[in-house]
Amino acid sequence: MQTQLKKQFAPIANDEKRIDVSVENGQAVIKMATWTDGLGWNTQKTIALEADLVEVLHRALASARVRLRSAEIGEAVDGSARILGFPSSS
């Protein structure tokens, strides 16, 4: 008899939205819920990912995070590099 293991992680939430992440039956399960007065938290979307897709999603989220943070501080992120001149000692 195979037991179903579920590992729940602390939710990521603000006042109106919440993301729950758990591991169920060898998959990462991500649920997005919204708060409705009088009803509470209601799951809107669910995605189940195999282990290899979790790695791909992690890389994509990390890349998006870098781009969003760069945009917040006004830097242009276009994939090109700048060469900074080294100050001369004269």
Rosetta constraint file for C-alpha pairs under 8 A:
AtomPair CA 4 CA 24 HARMONIC 7.21 0.50
AtomPair CA 4 CA 25 HARMONIC 6.06 0.50
AtomPair CA 5 CA 23 HARMONIC 7.79 0.50
AtomPair CA 5 CA 24 HARMONIC 6.04 0.50
AtomPair CA 5 CA 25 HARMONIC 6.32 0.50
AtomPair CA 6 CA 22 HARMONIC 6.74 0.50
AtomPair CA 6 CA 23 HARMONIC 5.51 0.50
AtomPair CA 6 CA 24 HARMONIC 4.70 0.50
AtomPair CA 6 CA 25 HARMONIC 7.18 0.50
AtomPair CA 7 CA 22 HARMONIC 5.36 0.50
AtomPair CA 7 CA 23 HARMONIC 5.08 0.50
AtomPair CA 7 CA 24 HARMONIC 6.80 0.50
AtomPair CA 8 CA 20 HARMONIC 7.81 0.50
AtomPair CA 8 CA 21 HARMONIC 6.35 0.50
AtomPair CA 8 CA 22 HARMONIC 4.37 0.50
AtomPair CA 8 CA 23 HARMONIC 6.67 0.50
AtomPair CA 9 CA 20 HARMONIC 7.03 0.50
AtomPair CA 9 CA 21 HARMONIC 5.69 0.50
AtomPair CA 9 CA 22 HARMONIC 5.83 0.50
AtomPair CA 10 CA 20 HARMONIC 7.11 0.50
AtomPair CA 10 CA 21 HARMONIC 7.60 0.50
AtomPair CA 11 CA 18 HARMONIC 6.50 0.50
AtomPair CA 11 CA 19 HARMONIC 5.66 0.50
AtomPair CA 11 CA 20 HARMONIC 4.74 0.50
AtomPair CA 11 CA 21 HARMONIC 6.91 0.50
AtomPair CA 12 CA 18 HARMONIC 5.57 0.50
AtomPair CA 12 CA 19 HARMONIC 5.12 0.50
AtomPair CA 12 CA 20 HARMONIC 6.58 0.50
AtomPair CA 13 CA 17 HARMONIC 5.73 0.50
AtomPair CA 13 CA 18 HARMONIC 4.13 0.50
AtomPair CA 13 CA 19 HARMONIC 6.29 0.50
AtomPair CA 14 CA 18 HARMONIC 6.44 0.50
AtomPair CA 15 CA 35 HARMONIC 7.38 0.50
AtomPair CA 16 CA 34 HARMONIC 5.55 0.50
AtomPair CA 16 CA 35 HARMONIC 4.99 0.50
AtomPair CA 16 CA 36 HARMONIC 7.89 0.50
AtomPair CA 17 CA 32 HARMONIC 7.16 0.50
AtomPair CA 17 CA 33 HARMONIC 5.70 0.50
AtomPair CA 17 CA 34 HARMONIC 4.47 0.50
AtomPair CA 17 CA 35 HARMONIC 6.20 0.50
AtomPair CA 18 CA 32 HARMONIC 5.75 0.50
AtomPair CA 18 CA 33 HARMONIC 5.12 0.50
AtomPair CA 18 CA 34 HARMONIC 6.26 0.50
AtomPair CA 19 CA 30 HARMONIC 6.85 0.50
AtomPair CA 19 CA 31 HARMONIC 5.55 0.50
AtomPair CA 19 CA 32 HARMONIC 4.56 0.50
AtomPair CA 19 CA 33 HARMONIC 6.33 0.50
AtomPair CA 20 CA 30 HARMONIC 5.73 0.50
AtomPair CA 20 CA 31 HARMONIC 5.10 0.50
AtomPair CA 20 CA 32 HARMONIC 6.53 0.50
AtomPair CA 21 CA 28 HARMONIC 6.99 0.50
AtomPair CA 21 CA 29 HARMONIC 5.68 0.50
AtomPair CA 21 CA 30 HARMONIC 4.65 0.50
AtomPair CA 21 CA 31 HARMONIC 6.52 0.50
AtomPair CA 22 CA 28 HARMONIC 5.81 0.50
AtomPair CA 22 CA 29 HARMONIC 5.20 0.50
AtomPair CA 22 CA 30 HARMONIC 6.67 0.50
AtomPair CA 23 CA 27 HARMONIC 5.52 0.50
AtomPair CA 23 CA 28 HARMONIC 4.55 0.50
AtomPair CA 23 CA 29 HARMONIC 5.91 0.50
AtomPair CA 24 CA 28 HARMONIC 6.42 0.50
AtomPair CA 24 CA 29 HARMONIC 6.76 0.50
AtomPair CA 26 CA 50 HARMONIC 7.10 0.50
AtomPair CA 26 CA 51 HARMONIC 7.52 0.50
AtomPair CA 27 CA 48 HARMONIC 6.07 0.50
AtomPair CA 27 CA 49 HARMONIC 5.37 0.50
AtomPair CA 27 CA 50 HARMONIC 4.95 0.50
AtomPair CA 27 CA 51 HARMONIC 6.39 0.50
AtomPair CA 28 CA 48 HARMONIC 5.62 0.50
AtomPair CA 28 CA 49 HARMONIC 5.14 0.50
AtomPair CA 28 CA 50 HARMONIC 6.57 0.50
AtomPair CA 28 CA 51 HARMONIC 7.15 0.50
AtomPair CA 28 CA 54 HARMONIC 7.15 0.50
AtomPair CA 29 CA 46 HARMONIC 7.00 0.50
AtomPair CA 29 CA 47 HARMONIC 5.73 0.50
AtomPair CA 29 CA 48 HARMONIC 4.39 0.50
AtomPair CA 29 CA 49 HARMONIC 6.40 0.50
AtomPair CA 30 CA 46 HARMONIC 5.69 0.50
AtomPair CA 30 CA 47 HARMONIC 5.29 0.50
AtomPair CA 30 CA 48 HARMONIC 6.42 0.50
AtomPair CA 31 CA 43 HARMONIC 6.53 0.50
AtomPair CA 31 CA 44 HARMONIC 7.47 0.50
AtomPair CA 31 CA 45 HARMONIC 5.68 0.50
AtomPair CA 31 CA 46 HARMONIC 4.43 0.50
AtomPair CA 31 CA 47 HARMONIC 6.56 0.50
AtomPair CA 32 CA 43 HARMONIC 5.79 0.50
AtomPair CA 32 CA 44 HARMONIC 5.75 0.50
AtomPair CA 32 CA 45 HARMONIC 5.27 0.50
AtomPair CA 32 CA 46 HARMONIC 6.54 0.50
AtomPair CA 33 CA 41 HARMONIC 5.94 0.50
AtomPair CA 33 CA 42 HARMONIC 5.09 0.50
AtomPair CA 33 CA 43 HARMONIC 4.04 0.50
AtomPair CA 33 CA 44 HARMONIC 5.22 0.50
AtomPair CA 33 CA 45 HARMONIC 7.07 0.50
AtomPair CA 34 CA 41 HARMONIC 5.55 0.50
AtomPair CA 34 CA 42 HARMONIC 5.48 0.50
AtomPair CA 34 CA 43 HARMONIC 6.62 0.50
AtomPair CA 34 CA 44 HARMONIC 6.92 0.50
AtomPair CA 35 CA 39 HARMONIC 7.63 0.50
AtomPair CA 35 CA 40 HARMONIC 5.33 0.50
AtomPair CA 35 CA 41 HARMONIC 4.58 0.50
AtomPair CA 35 CA 42 HARMONIC 6.39 0.50
AtomPair CA 36 CA 40 HARMONIC 5.18 0.50
AtomPair CA 36 CA 41 HARMONIC 6.41 0.50
AtomPair CA 36 CA 42 HARMONIC 7.30 0.50
AtomPair CA 49 CA 53 HARMONIC 5.81 0.50
AtomPair CA 49 CA 54 HARMONIC 6.11 0.50
AtomPair CA 50 CA 54 HARMONIC 6.45 0.50
AtomPair CA 51 CA 55 HARMONIC 6.79 0.50
AtomPair CA 52 CA 56 HARMONIC 6.69 0.50
AtomPair CA 53 CA 57 HARMONIC 6.02 0.50
AtomPair CA 54 CA 58 HARMONIC 6.05 0.50
AtomPair CA 55 CA 59 HARMONIC 6.41 0.50
AtomPair CA 56 CA 60 HARMONIC 6.28 0.50
AtomPair CA 57 CA 61 HARMONIC 6.02 0.50
AtomPair CA 58 CA 62 HARMONIC 6.10 0.50
AtomPair CA 59 CA 63 HARMONIC 6.20 0.50
AtomPair CA 60 CA 64 HARMONIC 6.18 0.50
AtomPair CA 61 CA 65 HARMONIC 5.99 0.50
AtomPair CA 62 CA 66 HARMONIC 6.33 0.50
AtomPair CA 63 CA 67 HARMONIC 6.35 0.50
AtomPair CA 64 CA 68 HARMONIC 6.04 0.50
AtomPair CA 65 CA 69 HARMONIC 6.07 0.50
AtomPair CA 66 CA 70 HARMONIC 6.06 0.50
AtomPair CA 67 CA 71 HARMONIC 6.10 0.50
AtomPair CA 67 CA 77 HARMONIC 6.56 0.50
AtomPair CA 68 CA 72 HARMONIC 6.19 0.50
AtomPair CA 69 CA 73 HARMONIC 6.57 0.50
AtomPair CA 70 CA 74 HARMONIC 6.35 0.50
AtomPair CA 70 CA 75 HARMONIC 5.28 0.50
AtomPair CA 70 CA 76 HARMONIC 7.13 0.50
AtomPair CA 70 CA 77 HARMONIC 6.83 0.50
AtomPair CA 71 CA 75 HARMONIC 5.58 0.50
AtomPair CA 71 CA 76 HARMONIC 6.68 0.50
AtomPair CA 71 CA 77 HARMONIC 7.36 0.50
